């Protein structure tokens, strides 16, 4: 039942917060996951909750740059399709596909998140090269990378087995029509999620029009099925969501410790240009900064974990300095939850929608002054304190 607090308002008990979630869907990560994935998660997880207010920016540090939507040529026959973004731009669910042009066909790296961006990417690629797509490689299973698969009608689709398995699960609950979402879908398009038909685990190389494209397994990192495309002759890496530049990374399905290790490993590669899954094109410096985001957050979160604070209360206290200015700073709530799951030895490949919702509710209550930090010890820890055996 509801309990009165010192301000004369009411608040839910922690156990009621947990019970209140049975219904719809996750939190901010649902935006990135895409509607097919969202539909699958909605059957498992809690109703959406937004961070109010999101973490504040820090005027001592620069804000992210703005970048334009464009098909940018990076090398002969090598292109990145940047979705565009920057401060004040609503672009949580966009991702940057890539394109390699051969003599007979195009190879796509990711398919974008819906009809509008997928068809724009396809049209821009055809206009630039005069060719159609013959192959498509999904870097991982999140909706903003696979929801556009259905529009690559002449392409063979490949991925890691984990990516295919997750797409098959999501396809069962994918709506028959696209919802109207500005910049994503008009709402009149028929919809289906097309899983990859070919899988590979590592070390797949294509030679396309004289361009060597090495697909490398990076997982577990952002997910348990991450693939990256490395072009050694041009020192270019299409990193998928292993890389977020100037954008707070989503740790919804991640193994953060392993993700940092992958970033450190890439630092030793012969790479000059990195196309991130989200954000403007960068290089090793930007990738190292993203890894530092997780390191700084990990230090701050671990202090509070050791102090027996809940993830939501910890997120409400944590400030990240320069990283507070990155796009999507509220994702630190999700990312704190994921760190806690590593330390609790409860981490799985699946996204814990209930835990993130609960942490977001706690975050909002602390920010609104409805709860004190001392009240935010999780039930599991309270029970452990009461019964150490």
C-alpha positions as CSV (number, residue, x, y, z in Angstrom):
1,X,0.0,0.0,0.0
2,X,1.0,3.6,-0.3
3,X,2.9,5.2,2.6
4,X,2.7,8.9,3.5
5,X,6.0,10.8,3.6
6,X,7.3,13.9,5.3
7,X,6.1,16.1,2.4
8,X,2.5,15.1,2.8
9,X,2.6,13.2,-0.6
10,X,2.5,9.5,-1.0
11,X,5.1,7.1,-2.3
12,X,5.1,3.4,-3.1
13,X,7.0,0.9,-1.0
14,X,9.9,-0.8,-2.7
15,X,8.0,-4.0,-3.0
16,X,5.0,-2.2,-4.5
17,X,7.4,-0.6,-7.0
18,X,8.4,-4.0,-8.1
19,X,4.8,-5.3,-8.3
20,X,3.6,-2.2,-10.2
21,X,5.7,-3.0,-13.2
22,X,3.7,-5.9,-14.7
23,X,2.4,-4.5,-17.9
24,X,4.2,-2.9,-20.8
25,X,7.8,-2.1,-21.3
26,X,11.2,-1.1,-20.3
27,X,12.6,2.5,-20.2
28,X,14.9,4.6,-22.3
29,X,16.5,1.5,-23.9
30,X,13.2,0.6,-25.6
31,X,13.7,3.6,-27.9
32,X,17.0,2.1,-29.1
33,X,15.7,-1.4,-29.2
34,X,13.1,-0.6,-31.8
35,X,9.5,-1.6,-31.9
36,X,10.1,-5.3,-32.8
37,X,12.3,-5.7,-29.8
38,X,10.0,-3.5,-27.8
39,X,7.1,-5.7,-28.5
40,X,9.0,-8.7,-27.4
41,X,10.2,-7.0,-24.2
42,X,6.7,-5.7,-23.4
43,X,5.6,-9.2,-22.8
44,X,8.3,-9.6,-20.2
45,X,9.0,-6.3,-18.7
46,X,7.6,-3.2,-16.9
47,X,6.0,0.0,-18.1
48,X,8.1,2.8,-19.5
49,X,9.5,5.3,-17.0
50,X,11.6,8.4,-18.0
51,X,14.2,10.0,-15.8
52,X,12.8,13.3,-14.5
53,X,14.8,15.4,-14.5
54,X,17.7,13.9,-16.5
55,X,21.2,14.5,-15.2
56,X,22.2,18.1,-15.6
57,X,24.9,19.3,-18.0
58,X,28.2,20.7,-16.7
59,X,29.1,24.1,-18.0
60,X,32.8,23.5,-17.3
61,X,32.9,21.1,-20.2
62,X,32.1,21.4,-24.0
63,X,28.8,20.2,-25.4
64,X,28.8,17.6,-28.2
65,X,29.2,18.8,-31.8
66,X,26.3,18.7,-34.3
67,X,26.7,16.4,-37.4
68,X,24.6,16.2,-40.5
69,X,22.7,13.4,-42.2
70,X,24.7,12.4,-45.2
71,X,26.2,9.5,-47.2
72,X,29.9,10.2,-46.7
73,X,32.6,8.6,-48.8
74,X,35.5,7.5,-46.6
75,X,37.7,5.8,-49.2
76,X,37.3,4.4,-52.8
77,X,34.0,2.5,-52.8
78,X,33.6,2.9,-49.0
79,X,30.8,4.9,-47.5
80,X,29.2,5.7,-44.1
81,X,25.6,6.8,-43.8
82,X,25.5,9.2,-40.9
83,X,22.0,9.7,-39.5
84,X,22.7,13.2,-38.1
85,X,22.4,14.4,-34.5
86,X,23.7,16.7,-31.8
87,X,22.5,18.7,-28.8
88,X,18.8,19.1,-28.8
89,X,18.3,16.6,-31.6
90,X,15.9,13.8,-30.9
91,X,17.9,10.9,-32.3
92,X,18.1,8.2,-29.6
93,X,17.0,5.4,-32.0
94,X,19.2,6.3,-35.0
95,X,22.3,4.4,-36.0
96,X,25.0,4.7,-38.7
97,X,25.0,2.1,-41.4
98,X,27.9,1.5,-43.8
99,X,28.2,0.6,-47.5
100,X,30.9,-1.1,-49.5
101,X,30.6,-1.0,-53.3
102,X,31.7,-3.8,-55.5
103,X,31.7,-4.3,-59.2
104,X,28.3,-6.1,-59.2
105,X,26.6,-5.3,-55.9
106,X,26.7,-3.4,-52.6
107,X,27.3,-4.7,-49.1
108,X,25.5,-3.0,-46.3
109,X,26.6,-2.9,-42.7
110,X,23.4,-2.6,-40.7
111,X,19.9,-1.7,-42.0
112,X,18.8,1.3,-39.9
113,X,15.7,1.4,-37.7
114,X,12.7,1.8,-39.9
115,X,11.2,2.5,-43.4
116,X,12.3,6.2,-43.7
117,X,16.0,5.9,-42.8
118,X,16.4,2.5,-44.4
119,X,14.9,3.6,-47.7
120,X,16.9,6.8,-47.6
121,X,20.1,4.9,-47.1
122,X,19.3,2.5,-49.9
123,X,18.3,5.4,-52.3
124,X,21.5,7.4,-51.5
125,X,23.6,4.3,-52.0
126,X,22.0,3.5,-55.3
127,X,22.4,7.1,-56.5
128,X,26.1,7.2,-55.6
129,X,27.0,3.9,-57.1
130,X,24.3,2.8,-59.6
131,X,24.1,-0.6,-57.9
132,X,21.8,-2.5,-55.6
133,X,22.5,-4.3,-52.3
134,X,23.4,-8.0,-52.5
135,X,24.5,-8.6,-49.0
136,X,23.7,-7.1,-45.5
137,X,25.5,-7.8,-42.3
138,X,23.8,-7.0,-39.0
139,X,26.3,-6.0,-36.3
140,X,23.9,-7.0,-33.6
141,X,20.2,-7.6,-32.8
142,X,18.9,-4.2,-31.6
143,X,16.0,-2.8,-33.6
144,X,17.8,0.3,-34.8
145,X,20.2,-2.0,-36.6
146,X,17.9,-4.8,-37.9
147,X,14.4,-3.3,-38.2
148,X,15.3,-2.1,-41.7
149,X,16.2,-5.6,-42.9
150,X,12.8,-6.0,-44.7
151,X,13.7,-3.3,-47.2
152,X,16.9,-5.0,-48.4
153,X,14.7,-7.2,-50.6
154,X,17.6,-8.5,-52.9
155,X,20.2,-9.0,-50.1
156,X,21.4,-12.1,-48.3
157,X,21.4,-11.2,-44.6
158,X,24.2,-12.4,-42.2
159,X,24.9,-12.0,-38.5
160,X,26.3,-13.7,-35.5
161,X,24.1,-16.7,-34.3
162,X,23.1,-14.8,-31.1
163,X,21.9,-11.9,-33.3
164,X,19.8,-14.2,-35.4
165,X,18.3,-16.0,-32.4
166,X,17.2,-12.8,-30.8
167,X,15.7,-11.6,-34.1
168,X,13.7,-14.8,-34.4
169,X,12.4,-14.3,-30.9
170,X,11.4,-10.7,-31.7
171,X,9.8,-11.5,-35.0
172,X,7.1,-13.5,-33.3
173,X,5.7,-10.3,-31.6
174,X,6.6,-7.7,-34.3
175,X,3.5,-5.7,-35.2
176,X,2.0,-6.0,-38.6
177,X,2.1,-2.3,-39.3
178,X,4.6,0.4,-38.5
179,X,3.6,3.0,-36.0
180,X,3.8,6.6,-37.1
181,X,7.1,8.0,-35.7
182,X,8.6,11.2,-37.1
183,X,11.7,10.4,-39.1
184,X,11.2,6.6,-38.7
185,X,7.9,5.6,-40.3
186,X,4.8,7.2,-41.8
187,X,2.5,4.6,-40.1
188,X,1.1,3.3,-43.4
189,X,3.8,0.7,-44.1
190,X,3.4,-3.0,-43.6
191,X,5.9,-4.4,-41.2
192,X,7.9,-7.6,-40.6
193,X,11.2,-8.4,-38.9
194,X,13.4,-10.4,-41.3
195,X,16.0,-12.4,-39.3
196,X,19.4,-13.1,-40.9
197,X,19.5,-16.3,-43.0
198,X,23.3,-16.9,-42.6
199,X,25.3,-16.9,-39.4
200,X,29.0,-16.9,-38.7
201,X,30.9,-16.7,-35.4
202,X,34.1,-14.9,-36.4
203,X,36.7,-14.3,-39.1
204,X,34.6,-13.8,-42.2
205,X,36.3,-11.9,-45.0
206,X,34.8,-10.5,-48.2
207,X,36.8,-9.1,-51.1
208,X,34.5,-6.6,-52.7
209,X,35.7,-4.6,-55.7
210,X,39.2,-4.8,-54.5
211,X,38.3,-3.9,-50.9
212,X,39.0,-6.4,-48.1
213,X,36.3,-6.4,-45.4
214,X,37.1,-8.4,-42.3
215,X,34.2,-9.1,-40.0
216,X,35.4,-9.7,-36.5
217,X,33.4,-10.9,-33.4
218,X,33.7,-8.4,-30.5
219,X,31.3,-9.9,-28.0
220,X,30.4,-10.1,-25.4
221,X,30.6,-6.3,-25.3
222,X,27.5,-4.1,-26.2
223,X,25.7,-7.5,-26.7
224,X,26.6,-11.1,-26.8
225,X,26.7,-11.0,-30.6
226,X,28.6,-7.9,-31.7
227,X,30.3,-7.9,-35.1
228,X,32.6,-5.2,-36.5
229,X,33.9,-4.6,-40.0
230,X,37.6,-3.9,-40.4
231,X,39.0,-2.6,-43.7
232,X,42.8,-3.0,-43.2
233,X,43.9,-1.3,-46.5
234,X,42.1,1.9,-45.5
235,X,42.5,1.6,-41.7
236,X,38.7,2.0,-41.3
237,X,36.6,0.2,-38.7
238,X,32.8,0.1,-38.7
239,X,32.4,-0.7,-35.0
240,X,28.6,-0.9,-34.7
241,X,27.5,-0.2,-31.1
242,X,30.9,-1.1,-29.7
243,X,31.4,2.6,-30.3
244,X,29.3,5.5,-29.1
245,X,30.9,9.0,-29.8
246,X,29.5,12.0,-27.8
247,X,26.5,9.8,-27.1
248,X,26.0,8.1,-23.7
249,X,26.3,4.4,-24.4
250,X,23.4,2.0,-23.9
251,X,24.5,-0.9,-21.6
252,X,21.1,-2.7,-21.9
253,X,22.4,-6.1,-23.1
254,X,26.1,-5.5,-22.3
255,X,29.0,-6.9,-20.4
256,X,30.7,-3.7,-19.5
257,X,34.0,-5.1,-18.3
258,X,34.4,-7.1,-21.5
259,X,33.3,-4.0,-23.5
260,X,36.1,-2.0,-22.1
261,X,38.5,-4.8,-22.9
262,X,37.4,-4.7,-26.5
263,X,38.0,-1.0,-26.7
264,X,41.5,-1.4,-25.3
265,X,42.2,-4.2,-27.8
266,X,41.1,-1.9,-30.7
267,X,43.6,0.7,-29.5
268,X,46.3,-1.7,-30.7
269,X,44.9,-2.1,-34.2
270,X,46.0,-0.3,-37.3
271,X,43.0,2.0,-37.4
272,X,42.6,5.6,-38.2
273,X,38.9,6.1,-38.8
274,X,36.1,4.5,-36.6
275,X,32.5,4.7,-37.7
276,X,30.4,4.4,-34.5
277,X,27.0,2.9,-34.2
278,X,25.9,6.3,-32.7
279,X,27.5,9.7,-33.1
280,X,29.9,11.4,-35.5
281,X,32.8,9.7,-37.1
282,X,35.9,9.6,-35.0
283,X,38.9,7.5,-34.2
284,X,40.8,5.8,-31.3
285,X,40.7,8.9,-29.2
286,X,36.9,9.0,-29.2
287,X,36.7,5.2,-28.6
288,X,39.0,5.6,-25.6
289,X,36.8,8.4,-24.3
290,X,33.7,6.1,-24.4
291,X,35.6,3.4,-22.5
292,X,36.6,6.2,-20.0
293,X,32.8,6.9,-19.6
294,X,32.4,3.4,-18.3
295,X,35.5,3.6,-16.1
296,X,34.5,6.8,-14.5
297,X,30.9,5.6,-14.0
298,X,32.3,2.3,-12.6
299,X,34.4,4.0,-10.0
300,X,31.4,6.2,-8.8
301,X,28.9,3.3,-8.9
302,X,31.2,0.9,-7.1
303,X,31.6,3.4,-4.1
304,X,27.8,3.4,-3.8
305,X,27.4,-0.4,-4.3
306,X,29.9,-1.0,-1.5
307,X,27.9,1.4,0.6
308,X,24.8,-0.7,0.0
309,X,23.0,1.9,-2.0
310,X,20.4,0.9,-4.6
311,X,21.2,1.6,-8.3
312,X,18.5,4.3,-8.5
313,X,19.8,6.2,-5.5
314,X,23.4,5.8,-6.8
315,X,22.4,7.2,-10.2
316,X,20.7,10.2,-8.6
317,X,23.9,11.1,-6.8
318,X,26.5,10.4,-9.5
319,X,28.0,13.2,-11.6
320,X,30.3,12.3,-14.5
321,X,31.9,15.7,-15.3
322,X,32.5,16.0,-19.0
323,X,30.3,12.9,-19.7
324,X,27.3,14.7,-18.2
325,X,27.1,16.7,-21.4
326,X,26.9,13.7,-23.7
327,X,23.6,13.1,-25.5
328,X,21.3,10.9,-23.4
329,X,22.8,11.4,-20.0
330,X,19.9,9.6,-18.3
331,X,21.3,6.3,-19.6
332,X,23.6,6.3,-16.7
333,X,20.7,4.8,-14.7
334,X,20.6,1.7,-17.0
335,X,24.4,1.6,-17.0
336,X,24.6,1.7,-13.2
337,X,22.1,-1.3,-13.1
338,X,24.3,-3.2,-15.5
339,X,27.4,-2.5,-13.4
340,X,25.6,-3.7,-10.3
341,X,24.6,-6.9,-12.0
342,X,28.2,-7.7,-12.8
343,X,29.2,-7.2,-9.2
344,X,26.2,-9.2,-7.9
345,X,27.0,-12.0,-10.3
346,X,23.5,-11.8,-11.7
347,X,24.5,-10.6,-15.2
348,X,22.9,-12.4,-18.2
349,X,22.7,-11.5,-21.9
350,X,19.1,-10.4,-21.4
351,X,18.1,-6.8,-20.6
352,X,16.7,-6.5,-17.1
353,X,13.8,-4.2,-17.9
354,X,12.3,-4.5,-14.4
355,X,15.5,-3.5,-12.6
356,X,16.0,-0.5,-14.9
357,X,12.4,0.7,-14.3
358,X,12.7,0.3,-10.6
359,X,16.0,2.2,-10.6
360,X,14.4,5.0,-12.6
361,X,11.5,5.3,-10.2
362,X,14.0,5.5,-7.3
363,X,16.1,8.0,-9.2
364,X,12.9,10.2,-9.8
365,X,11.9,9.9,-6.1
366,X,15.3,11.0,-4.9
367,X,15.4,13.9,-7.4
368,X,11.9,15.0,-6.3
369,X,12.9,14.9,-2.6
370,X,10.4,12.1,-1.9
371,X,13.0,9.7,-0.6
372,X,16.2,9.9,1.2
373,X,19.2,8.0,0.1
374,X,19.2,6.0,3.3
375,X,15.8,4.5,2.3
376,X,17.1,3.2,-0.9
377,X,18.7,-0.1,0.2
378,X,17.4,-2.9,-2.1
379,X,15.3,-5.7,-0.7
380,X,17.8,-8.3,-1.6
381,X,20.5,-6.5,0.5
382,X,18.1,-5.8,3.3
383,X,17.3,-9.5,3.5
384,X,21.0,-10.3,3.4
385,X,21.7,-8.0,6.3
386,X,18.8,-9.6,8.3
387,X,19.9,-13.1,7.5
388,X,23.6,-13.3,6.7
389,X,23.4,-17.1,6.3
